[in-house]
Amino acid sequence: MSSSDIFIGETIGTAILILLGGGVVAAVVLKASKARNAGWLAIAFGWGFAVLTAVYISAPLSGAHINPAVTLGIAITSGDWSNVPVYLGGQLLGAMIGATLVWLAYYGQFHAHLTDREIVGAAADARATPAKAAKAVEAREKGAGPVLGIFSTGPEIRNAAMNLATEIIGTFVLVLAVLTQGLNDNGNGLGTLGGLMVALVVVAVGLSLGGPTGYAINPARDLGPRIVHALLPLPNKGGSDWGYAWIPVVGPLIGAAAAAGLYNVAFA
């Protein structure tokens, strides 16, 4: 695989992953969506199908890592770090493109949701005094805005150690499954059957371990869309919760390194 193939494949694959994964969250969360309130099962399976689609599209070009944690795990076990920056660059760019496409696909729903007084309170109330509206916006901007969960993850109970542990554990399971069962014959990416297996593992992680933090288990999946949320001209969008943003980046990388270490000791 050439560097250009890797970059293009990872950009396309990660964009598809975020478009379909973020799309199912938007469908469940936003007002005026036919799938609103469909629930956690819809989100978990939607993300699994997103992984499956993204892997099968990008595997011929790049091996379909579509996740810096997977790239790190493969680099540690193979000893080949030469294309790691190319993989990471394509993944981050693809995640940002995918998040932007979610916004375009649900543009009307985003506007309806973020201008509803039941959702955003005084900031959307034309009768509110400027001071009251400003306080409402300021309160949201200190943490997560009302649609941030469509773009990136956040904890139900905010405790850095617990949240980090959850992301480490979830990613450990994912990357260990990739390394033991998911790789192609060359060992540099996901195979055809491996893509299906990894998609099912993502569903399992979402159902079993996704409750505390929303299971980022992928640094690009969280960071890229969080940047897009901060940049998009969404009304009353609130903050992007940058104080939490390091956890879904650092946690998955630690989990991936731990999985690769165990693989080298027990399986290699």
Secondary structure, DSSP 8 states (H G I E B T S, - for coil): --HHHHHHHHHHHHHHHHHHHHHHHHHHHSTT-TTTT--HHHHHHHHHHHHHHHHHHHHHHH----SHHHHHHHHHHH---TTHHHHHHHHHHHHHHHHHHHHHHTHHHHHHHHT-HHHHGGGG-TTS-HHHHHHHHHHHHTSB-TTHHHHS---SS--HHHHHHHHHHHHHHHHHHIIIIIB-TTSSSB-HHHHHHHHHHHHHHHHHH-TTT-----HHHHHHHHHHHHHS--TT---B-TTTTTHHHHHHHHHHHHHHHHHHHHT-
